Amino acid sequence: MKHIESLLQSLFVMSSMVEARDTYTGGHLWRVGQFSRMLAEEAGLTKREVARISVGGFLHDLGKISIPDAILGKAGPLSDEEYEVIKTHPEVGARLLGGHPLAGLVEQAILSHHETPHGKGYPHGLTADEIPLDARIVGICDAFDAMTSNRPYRHGMPIEKSLSIIESELGKQFDRKFGEQFLNMGRQGLLDHIVGHSEPGIPIQECPICGPTIVVTRKHQSGDHVFCRHCGGETIVERTERDIRVQPTGRMGRPAELEPEIDLDLIAELVKECAFHLEEA
C-alpha cells in the first residue's frame, strides 16, 4: 500500500505544480477528478475502475507543462497557431509518464481526453468506441469544468447552460451514454458542491484586484495572508461559519510569498482513497 501511495503522490504533486502555472485554473484538477469519480460511480463501474478514472481525471493535464505561459494565460481566444500548440499536451503528458510504474493506469485518460465521438478531436481523431472508457468520462468532466469556470477572457457559465451544451453535443463531442448520465447528475444538483470550489467546502476565491484565482485551503484561517500569483497583491482571509472571503491589504507580496503552494493535505487524502482500491484488486 505504501509503495503505491508514494507513486501516486509523486504524480499528484507533479500535476499540481503544472496546474499552479495557470493562475486561472486553481482547483481544476481536483474538480475534474471528483466529477470523474462521481460519473464512474453513477455508471456502475467497479471500485478499482472508479479509483483509476478519478486518478486519470486529476492527472489529465499533465502535458500542459510544455505550453508557454503566454499561451496558457492568454487573456483572449487563441489563434489557430496557438491552438495547435495547446493540442500537443495530451501526447506530451503521455511521454512525460514515460516508464513510471503507474503509467498504464492513467495513460488513456491523459492521452485521449480530447478525443470525440465524431472523430474531430485530438491527437488521433479517434471515433466512438475507439475512445477508451476512461477518456470518454474524463473528457466530459473536463469540458464541463472548463465551461463553468472563469477564464482570462470570460466568466464561467451557469451550470444549466453548460449542461445544455453537453446535451446538444451528445454523440458528437461527448459520449452519449456517459453524457446522459452526467446530465442526470447535474440536473439533480449532485454536482453543485464541486462547481465553483477548489477543494471540499472551499469556494474559489478571485483576486479583488485583477481577477484570477487566489488559492485558499482548508488550513487557512481568518487573518492569514494569501497572495495572487498574477498581480502579486496580498489579501487577508476572512472566514465565518458560512463563508470565506479575501480582502486586499494594499501590499505586494515578496518573491518567496508568491511561490506556488501545493495542498499536500488534500493530495494525501486523494492518494489514500485511490490507493486503497487500486491495491486491493
C-alpha positions, -999 to 999 in steps of 0.1 A, spaced: 0 0 0 27 25 10 45 18 -23 15 27 -45 7 57 -23 42 70 -29 39 65 -66 5 82 -67 17 111 -46 47 118 -70 22 121 -99 -3 142 -80 23 167 -68 38 169 -103 4 175 -118 -4 202 -91 28 220 -99 18 221 -136 -16 235 -127 0 261 -105 14 277 -136 -21 288 -147 -34 315 -123 -70 309 -135 -74 272 -130 -70 267 -93 -89 235 -83 -95 224 -119 -77 191 -114 -95 184 -81 -129 192 -97 -123 171 -128 -111 142 -106 -142 145 -84 -166 148 -114 -149 118 -130 -152 97 -98 -189 105 -94 -197 98 -131 -178 65 -129 -198 55 -98 -230 65 -115 -221 43 -144 -218 13 -121 -181 7 -126 -161 -13 -101 -143 4 -72 -109 -2 -89 -122 14 -122 -137 43 -103 -103 49 -85 -84 47 -117 -106 71 -135 -105 95 -106 -67 95 -108 -68 100 -145 -91 130 -140 -66 146 -117 -37 139 -139 -53 146 -174 -35 179 -180 0 168 -170 13 176 -205 5 213 -202 39 216 -186 52 222 -221 27 250 -230 43 285 -229 29 309 -203 20 334 -230 -5 308 -244 -16 292 -212 -26 325 -196 -36 345 -227 -64 370 -220 -84 362 -251 -92 335 -276 -63 315 -290 -51 319 -326 -50 288 -348 -13 285 -343 -16 288 -305 -44 262 -305 -21 238 -324 4 242 -295 -23 235 -269 -32 204 -288 2 189 -282 -4 185 -244 -20 150 -244 9 134 -262 34 154 -241 17 141 -210 18 105 -221 55 109 -229 61 126 -196 48 95 -178 75 75 -196 84 44 -177 65 55 -145 52 23 -128 16 36 -129 17 49 -165 -6 21 -176 -33 31 -152 -37 67 -164 -23 69 -199 -57 65 -216 -72 95 -197 -41 117 -203 -37 108 -240 -73 106 -252 -94 130 -231 -98 154 -261 -109 127 -285 -146 130 -295 -171 105 -309 -175 124 -342 -137 120 -349 -128 157 -348 -109 155 -315 -71 151 -310 -44 139 -310 -55 108 -331 -90 116 -343 -105 85 -327 -142 79 -331 -170 65 -308 -159 32 -292 -123 37 -303 -120 62 -275 -110 45 -242 -136 44 -215 -115 65 -191 -111 92 -217 -148 93 -225 -156 100 -189 -128 124 -182 -134 143 -214 -170 152 -204 -159 162 -169 -130 183 -182 -152 202 -207 -180 208 -181 -154 223 -156 -139 244 -184 -174 258 -192 -184 265 -155 -150 281 -146 -137 316 -151 -111 321 -179 -90 351 -187 -115 362 -214 -148 352 -199 -167 343 -167 -178 308 -161 -212 297 -175 -242 287 -153 -245 250 -146 -277 246 -167 -262 264 -197 -232 241 -196 -253 210 -193 -274 222 -222 -243 225 -244 -232 190 -234 -268 177 -242 -266 193 -277 -233 176 -284 -242 141 -273 -229 116 -298 -207 143 -314 -184 159 -290 -194 138 -260 -201 101 -254 -239 97 -254 -242 71 -226 -219 88 -201 -231 122 -212 -268 114 -204 -258 100 -170 -238 132 -163 -268 154 -173 -290 135 -149 -265 141 -121 -262 177 -129 -299 183 -131 -304 166 -97 -279 191 -82 -254 164 -74 -225 185 -89 -233 218 -72 -209 212 -43 -180 207 -66 -187 235 -91 -170 268 -80 -149 251 -54 -111 244 -52 -114 216 -26 -142 203 -3 -160 233 13 -137 259 -1 -153 282 -27 -130 296 -54 -116 330 -44 -109 356 -71 -83 383 -67 -102 415 -59 -76 435 -79 -71 416 -112 -95 386 -112 -75 353 -113 -79 326 -87 -63 330 -53 -56 297 -37 -72 293 -2 -71 259 15 -89 244 45 -59 251 67 -62 289 61 -78 307 90 -91 343 94 -62 367 94 -39 346 72 -24 363 43 -27 348 8 -14 362 -25 -24 365 -61 3 349 -82 -8 370 -112 -6 406 -99 13 398 -67 -13 415 -45 -17 404 -9 -51 396 6 -63 386 40 -86 357 46 -119 363 63 -137 331 74 -171 327 90 -191 295 96 -209 301 63 -184 319 41 -148 326 31 -137 358 16 -104 375 8 -98 413 11 -69 432 -4 -44 448 20 -27 471 -5 6 454 0 25 434 -27 40 400 -19 77 393 -19 90 367 -43 91 340 -17 55 347 -8 44 343 -44 57 307 -48 31 282 -58 15 265 -28 6 228 -32 -20 215 -8 -3 183 4 -30 175 28 -56 174 1 -33 153 -21 -27 129 8 -64 123 12 -70 117 -25 -40 94 -27 -50 73 3 -86 68 -10 -75 59 -46 -45 37 -35 -68 15 -13 -90 5 -42 -61 2 -67 -42 -20 -43 -70 -43 -33 -76 -57 -68 
